[in-house]
Amino acid sequence: DLIAGNENWLVHRVLAYAKRQQYTKYTFTLAEALRAAIVGMSDTLFKALTMYAAPPELTPDEDYSKDPLALFGKIEAQRHRARGVPLSMFLGFMKYFRQSYIDLISVSDLPPDYQSWSVHFVNRVYDRVELGFIAEWAEASRDSLVEELQTANRVLSCEKTKYMTILESLANPVFILNENNDIEYMNHAALLLFHESSNPGTYIYSARPDDNAVHWLKPLLEAFLTQPAQETLFETSLTTRDGEKHFEAQLKRMLDVSGKFTGVVVTLSDISARKMVENQLKTSLYSMNQIIEFLPDPTFVIDNTGRVTAWNRAVAELTGVSADEMIGKGDYEYAIPFYGERRPVLIDMALFGDESCVDRYLSITRLENGVLLSQSFHPLLKGGVFLSGTARVLYDTDGNPAGAIESVRDITQQKLAEKSLRESQRQLAQIIEFLPDATMVINAQGQIIAWNRAISDLTGVKATDIMGRGNYEYAIPFYGYPRPVMIDLVINHDEQVAGQYLYVKKEGDRLVSETYLEDFRGRGRTWLWNTAAPLYDDQGKIIGAIEAIRDITSLKLVEEERFELEKKLYQSQKLDSLGIMAGGIAHNFNNLLQVILGNLELTLMELPSYSPSRSSLQRAYEAAERAARISGQMLAYTGHKMFIPAELDINELVKGNIVVQKSMTSPGISLRLDLADMLPSILGDENQISQVIGNLTTNAVESIGNGPGEIRISTSLQDCNSEYLQANLLEEQAVPGLYVCLEVSDTGCGMAPDTVERLFEPFFTTKFTGRGLGLAAVYGIMTAHKGAVMVQTEIDAGTSIRALFPVTEEALHAFRERLSTAEAHGAAESLRSKGLVLVVDDEEWIRDLTVKRL
């Protein structure tokens, strides 16, 4: 009995010896692991007590291999040897198991003689167990020991693989950090929070994410590790690959077998849905409190601890006790205004089943749905009044009692009972009338008996025109014809009718749905939220139904707008990524091409005209020049191309480019110029703006194909406000002000909306021979020039693309003073005098080549 009743004492005693003698370096410190050994040894002692009346002494001729007590030692020898535990370590640790039993006997209240006998008995049983252990160990050969160790290692490896598989399969993200707060491991769910990863094990066997992805962990870890707690739990919000989410984070210290800190395990649980429900619950509670506040009957609510959580205006007026004085009070405080003392009342009988108050009431009736009805007399209220009371339990979503509600009503004058009933019905109608949601009620015959002001405003149908109507006429204002609606489904469910809604969800006996109307009362697209529930009499029989309708169009439109914004953000991020990649490739590729072009040019200069190799080198030079142009387009798209700003006349640039374009345009296409007589100069890079003119014109030519067709190139000066600039397709929005406008229009095939969305993507083209870099270069050049690009297009009706260049204050001033082109040209020519040339480049071989060419 002493041993059986002190199992926990023995476990903690052995654990104390293990820590003191440092055995915890090599064995478990878990109490349950030691408990298994204690139970096994205790069972052996119990068996010995049934076998021997006295301590089982040792004899020289005894065969301990057949001793049932030594059998426990043999089994333990096999188990510990398989784990790689040496004989000396096990025997040493066993001494402290033995000592723990002896300590237990020593601190017990057993008589001294019996204590001595018990200690002797325990020693002899332990001697036999140790002999069995030694005998088993001695019989094992070296080969078998090696084989056992190898088997143990394989088992250990399999166990490790098993646990890693379990971790990788967990739905919750798990992070394991070492003592330096460095991440040693994160499972597949954790990796998916911030990076794309299709297969479990990515973190172990493949590339690992940047530490910046989990920078949010560091301040949490630092705060946690300054506290003595072994684990903590808190909520946090994180920006994941799928957007902002809420998580419950659990941080727990990892200790080795000696109790030394080795790191932290962080487990995340996604509570985004719960947070959303909590917010909805707050809204629901607020709405419920408002409804209770405006209920005509004195009403109060208590929680499951008996504290008042709601005390409406009506009960405050009845009792003279305000809500501020009563909210939060318990200990039957709510009974004092009614009875002058603290005592259980009807609401306590409903919630706690306390029937000690039954004798204080004139009558109490319990309905089948658990609602309690009562009548009582209260001499302290207004000189004495009779009250009827109603109380019922309030349940949470799991069906557990969360509190109770009680409403009372003055029924003093019995002769006015019928009048009081009509008044109650009128008050209920008022509640429905002033409900913010459009609400209607039908009776068992399907006739409208309530049609509140909100539904009149929603449908345009007055209550006087619809009251008493049946045959589904209440559906006409919504759908244009009589048909069953939600209010009918709660009485007679029809899957065909339910299928006409966006969705129908059942919540108890209540139905919730959403409706989409293409054009409701000329207001365009409309979404309606509907909820309906049956109405019961006091016998539980359905006597009608009620439906509330809410216009949620604005919410749906906001959701659509948010979706479009997210779509644009994704497109912008995709273009940025392509730009970074293209810029990196083009920069290095361009440097290499400069060397190739330079050396080819020098070789052609030095090579005789009659050389047979000259034509091959010339073709190589032309191909390299074409590659350089492609590289330049890529650099233009990314904004990394060298920008040499100058005051430019857009009309002169157009005229210069049109000569080249006419030579490359098929005869069936006409090019027409419509240039403004006088325009301010623009600040920009001449080559890049010429490239914009050329690329837009080329795009127009390709849109027309072999013709016939017309391309119109026009220039103008425009004063653009913010509303006009909303049509800008560049990511960076332009600043309102004066702009020089270059417009290229064609009568070609036009573009579909999905093509316009991808118009400026690098490498996107609808032409078989296109590279998809022309308009991408326009995007980059116009972005670098702080301009704007606008597109108007229609399938088979042509395309018009406007490129807007901002006018600087200096250019505007010069424009107003009408400086002559000749003076500007003369000033420019005067600068072209003899002098020194400074060659600057980050590549030495490009600098050498340039000097050589100069």
Long-range contacts (C-beta under 8 A, 24 or more apart in sequence): 2-104, 2-105, 2-108, 2-110, 3-42, 3-45, 3-46, 3-101, 3-104, 4-42, 4-46, 6-104, 7-35, 7-38, 7-39, 7-42, 9-104, 10-38, 10-42, 10-100, 10-101, 10-104, 11-35, 11-38, 13-100, 13-103, 13-104, 14-38, 14-96, 14-97, 14-100, 17-96, 17-99, 17-100, 18-93, 18-96, 19-259, 21-92, 21-96, 22-258, 23-89, 23-92, 23-93, 23-96, 24-257, 24-258, 24-259, 25-257, 25-258, 26-85, 26-89, 26-257, 27-85, 27-93, 27-257, 28-257, 29-255, 29-257, 29-258, 29-259, 37-76, 37-97, 38-97, 40-72, 40-76, 41-72, 41-97, 41-101, 41-129, 43-72, 44-69, 44-72, 44-125, 44-129, 45-101, 45-122, 45-125, 48-121, 48-125, 49-121, 52-121, 54-121, 55-117, 55-120, 55-121, 55-123, 55-124, 55-125, 56-121, 56-124, 56-125, 56-128, 57-124, 58-124, 58-127, 58-128, 58-131, 64-128, 64-131, 64-132, 64-135, 65-132, 65-135, 67-128, 67-131, 67-132, 69-125, 69-128, 69-129, 69-132, 70-128, 70-129, 70-131, 70-132, 70-133, 70-135, 71-132, 72-129, 72-132, 73-128, 73-129, 73-130, 73-131, 73-132, 73-133, 73-134, 73-135, 73-136, 74-132, 74-133, 74-135, 74-136, 76-129, 76-133, 77-132, 77-133, 77-134, 77-136, 77-137, 78-136, 81-137, 81-140, 81-145, 81-148, 82-148, 82-151, 82-152, 83-152, 84-149, 84-152, 87-133, 87-134, 87-137, 90-133, 91-130, 91-133, 91-134, 94-126, 94-129, 94-130, 94-133, 97-126, 98-122, 98-123, 98-126, 101-126, 164-201, 164-204, 165-200, 168-200, 168-201, 169-200, 172-267, 172-268, 172-269, 172-270, 173-247, 173-267, 173-268, 174-265, 174-266, 174-267, 174-268, 175-214, 175-217, 175-265, 175-266, 175-267, 175-268, 176-254, 176-263, 176-264, 176-265, 176-266, 177-217, 177-221, 177-263, 177-264, 177-265, 177-266, 178-262, 178-263, 179-261, 179-262, 179-263, 181-217, 181-218, 181-221, 181-222, 181-225, 181-264, 183-211, 183-214, 183-217, 184-263, 186-214, 190-268, 192-241, 193-238, 193-240, 193-241, 193-268, 194-240, 194-241, 195-241, 196-241, 217-266, 220-249, 220-251, 220-266, 221-251, 221-264, 221-266, 224-251, 224-264, 225-264, 235-271, 245-270, 245-272, 246-270, 246-271, 246-272, 246-274, 246-275, 247-271, 247-272, 291-431, 292-405, 294-431, 294-434, 295-407, 295-431, 296-427, 296-430, 296-431, 297-407, 297-408, 297-409, 297-427, 298-407, 298-408, 298-409, 299-405, 299-406, 299-407, 299-408, 300-326, 300-334, 300-347, 300-405, 300-406, 301-394, 301-403, 301-404, 301-405, 301-406, 302-330, 302-334, 302-347, 302-351, 302-403, 302-404, 303-402, 303-403, 304-351, 304-401, 304-402, 304-403, 305-330, 306-330, 306-331, 306-332, 306-348, 306-351, 306-352, 308-333, 308-334, 309-403, 310-405, 315-408, 318-381, 318-408, 318-410, 319-381, 337-380, 337-381, 338-378, 338-380, 338-381, 338-387, 339-378, 339-380, 340-380, 345-406, 346-372, 346-374, 346-389, 346-391, 346-406, 347-391, 347-404, 347-405, 347-406, 348-404, 349-391, 350-391, 350-392, 350-393, 350-404, 350-406, 351-393, 351-401, 351-403, 351-404, 362-386, 367-538, 368-539, 368-540, 369-540, 375-411, 384-412, 385-410, 385-412, 386-410, 386-411, 386-412, 386-414, 387-411, 432-546, 435-548, 437-548, 437-549, 437-550, 438-548, 438-549, 438-550, 438-551, 439-546, 439-547, 439-548, 439-549, 440-474, 440-487, 440-546, 440-547, 440-549, 441-535, 441-544, 441-545, 441-546, 441-547, 442-470, 442-474, 442-487, 442-488, 442-544, 442-545, 443-543, 443-544, 444-542, 444-543, 444-544, 445-470, 446-470, 446-471, 446-472, 446-488, 448-473, 448-474, 449-544, 450-546, 455-549, 458-549, 458-551, 459-521, 460-521, 477-521, 478-515, 478-517, 478-520, 478-528, 479-517, 485-530, 485-547, 486-511, 486-513, 486-530, 486-531, 486-532, 486-547, 487-532, 487-545, 487-546, 487-547, 488-545, 489-532, 490-532, 490-533, 490-534, 490-545, 491-534, 491-542, 491-545, 501-530, 509-533, 509-534, 514-552, 523-553, 525-553, 526-551, 526-553, 527-551, 527-552, 527-553, 527-555, 527-556, 528-552, 571-757, 572-731, 574-761, 575-731, 575-760, 575-761, 575-762, 578-761, 578-762, 578-763, 579-637, 579-638, 579-639, 579-762, 579-780, 580-638, 582-634, 582-637, 582-638, 582-762, 582-776, 583-634, 583-635, 583-637, 583-638, 583-639, 583-640, 585-634, 586-631, 586-632, 586-634, 586-635, 586-638, 586-640, 587-635, 587-640, 589-627, 589-631, 590-628, 590-631, 590-632, 590-635, 591-843, 591-846, 593-624, 593-627, 593-628, 593-631, 594-628, 594-846, 594-849, 595-845, 595-846, 595-849, 596-624, 597-621, 597-624, 597-625, 597-628, 598-846, 598-849, 598-850, 598-852, 598-853, 599-849, 600-624, 601-853, 602-849, 602-852, 602-853, 630-771, 630-773, 632-691, 632-777, 633-691, 633-771, 633-773, 633-774, 633-776, 633-777, 634-762, 634-773, 634-776, 634-777, 635-780, 636-688, 636-691, 636-776, 636-777, 636-778, 636-780, 636-781, 636-784, 637-760, 637-762, 637-773, 637-776, 637-777, 637-779, 637-780, 638-780, 639-780, 639-783, 639-784, 641-688, 641-780, 641-781, 641-784, 642-685, 643-685, 643-688, 643-784, 644-685, 644-686, 644-687, 645-683, 645-684, 645-685, 646-683, 646-684, 646-685, 646-686, 647-681, 647-682, 647-683, 647-811, 647-814, 647-824, 648-681, 648-682, 648-683, 648-684, 648-686, 648-689, 649-679, 649-681, 649-821, 650-679, 650-682, 650-689, 650-715, 650-740, 650-742, 650-805, 651-675, 651-676, 651-679, 651-715, 653-686, 653-689, 653-690, 653-693, 654-693, 654-713, 654-715, 654-742, 656-690, 657-690, 657-693, 657-694, 657-697, 658-697, 658-713, 660-694, 661-694, 661-697, 661-698, 661-701, 664-698, 664-701, 665-701, 665-711, 666-701, 666-706, 666-707, 667-707, 668-704, 668-706, 668-707, 668-708, 668-709, 669-701, 669-704, 669-707, 669-708, 669-709, 669-710, 669-711, 670-709, 670-710, 670-711, 671-697, 671-710, 671-711, 671-713, 672-710, 672-711, 672-712, 672-713, 673-712, 673-713, 673-714, 674-712, 674-713, 674-714, 674-715, 675-713, 675-714, 675-715, 676-714, 676-715, 676-716, 676-717, 678-815, 678-818, 679-715, 679-716, 679-717, 679-740, 679-815, 680-717, 680-738, 680-740, 680-807, 680-811, 680-812, 680-814, 680-815, 681-811, 681-814, 681-815, 682-740, 682-785, 682-805, 682-806, 682-807, 682-808, 682-811, 683-808, 683-811, 684-785, 684-805, 685-781, 685-785, 688-781, 688-784, 688-785, 689-781, 689-785, 689-805, 691-777, 691-778, 691-781, 692-742, 692-777, 692-778, 692-781, 692-782, 692-803, 693-742, 693-744, 695-774, 695-775, 695-777, 695-778, 696-742, 696-744, 696-778, 696-801, 696-803, 697-744, 698-774, 699-744, 699-774, 699-775, 699-801, 700-744, 700-745, 700-746, 700-748, 700-799, 701-746, 702-748, 702-767, 702-770, 703-746, 703-748, 703-749, 703-750, 703-798, 703-799, 704-746, 704-747, 704-748, 704-749, 705-748, 705-749, 709-746, 709-747, 709-748, 710-746, 710-747, 711-744, 711-745, 711-746, 711-747, 712-743, 712-744, 712-745, 712-746, 713-742, 713-743, 713-744, 713-745, 714-741, 714-742, 714-743, 714-745, 715-740, 715-741, 715-742, 715-743, 716-740, 716-741, 716-743, 717-741, 717-807, 718-804, 720-788, 720-804, 725-788, 727-790, 728-788, 728-789, 728-790, 729-759, 729-760, 729-789, 729-790, 729-791, 730-779, 730-782, 730-783, 730-787, 730-788, 730-789, 731-783, 732-783, 732-786, 734-786, 734-787, 734-788, 734-804, 734-806, 735-786, 735-806, 737-806, 737-807, 738-806, 738-807, 738-812, 739-787, 739-788, 739-804, 739-805, 739-806, 739-807, 740-804, 740-805, 740-807, 741-802, 741-803, 741-804, 741-805, 742-802, 742-803, 742-804, 742-805, 743-800, 743-801, 743-802, 743-803, 744-800, 744-801, 744-803, 745-798, 745-799, 745-800, 745-801, 746-798, 746-799, 746-800, 747-798, 748-798, 748-799, 749-795, 749-796, 750-793, 750-794, 750-795, 750-796, 750-797, 750-798, 750-799, 751-791, 751-793, 751-795, 751-799, 752-795, 756-791, 756-793, 759-791, 760-789, 778-803
